[in-house]
C-alpha cells in the first residue's frame, strides 16, 4: 500500500439522481415526492436561453419552500458553463438566496482544474458573507474530450470536489462518437463504447476519494436497456446513475443497491476474518473460498452502501 492515501471525501447515497429543469416548477414539485436519492435542479442544458433567469427564481423558491431534507433528498444545482455569461449570476443569486438548502453544485463541462477553482472561490466568498454554517460541495461533470484528457488532474483538485459524473451525450459530441441514443451502444462497436471513459473516470475518482456517477440514458421508453447500461456501470465500480425520467429512479435504485445475499455475505466475510485474526491468521475460508484483507475491503464497500440505505429508510 502506498503511503499516499486519499480517503473518501464525503459519503453520500447517490444511487439515483433525478435531473429536473429549473424552468418547470411542476416537475420540481413532483421530484420532491419521488424515491430518488439525489436531485439536481438544472439551469444549464435543460433550460432554453430565454428561460434562464426565470429558472433561477424558480429554483430559489423551490429550495426555500420545500423541505427537501425531510423528504430524504440530497440537493444539487447544475449551473451554466464557465464559458457563458449566465454562470456567475447562477452562483451568486441561487447561493446567496437559498444556499443553506444546497448540498452540492454540479459544474458542467469541466475541462481543467482551474474551472473548479473559479467556482470554489465564488462559493467561499458567498458563504462567509452570508454566514453559512455548512460548506457546499462541488461535483464535476466530465463530458468533453478536454475533461477526459485531464480527468486525473481534475480529480486531484484540492478543496470541495466530492464526485465526478460522466456526461455521455456531450462526450459523444466532443469526441465525434457515433451513437443511436444518449448513452446507448452503437451496434458496430464490439462491446460497450463507453467502457474506457467510465473506467478511466472511475479510477481517477477512487484514486482521490471521490464518488463516481454515471450520466443519462436517453431512451426512457426502454427500461431494459437502461438497466443493462446501469449494470455495466455498476460492474466497473460506479455507484449511481442519472434518471432523466421518474420511471428510471426505481431501476437505478435497484441496480446500485446490494442484495440481501450480498449484504449477508459481506458481513460474514468480516466476521470470519475477525475470527481468523484472533487466531493469528491473515486469511480465512468462507464457503470453500479463500478470503483475506482485500476481501474485507470489498465487503466493507457493500456494508457502507447498505448502512446508508438503512439510514435513509
RALINQUI-V262352 format. One record per run of one state. SS is the DSSP state (H for helix, E for strand, C for the rest). FROM is the first residue (numbers start at 1). TO is the last residue. Records with the same first field share a line. If there is no record, write none. Layout:
SS = FROM-TO  FROM-TO
This chain:
C = 1-15  22-24  32-37  43-48  66-73  79-86  102-103  108-112  131-136  143-144  150-150  156-160  167-167  176-194  208-210  215-222  237-239  244-246  256-259  279-283  287-288  292-292  313-313
E = 16-21  38-42  74-78  104-107  137-142  161-166  211-214  240-243  284-286  289-291
H = 25-31  49-65  87-101  113-130  145-149  151-155  168-175  195-207  223-236  247-255  260-278  293-312
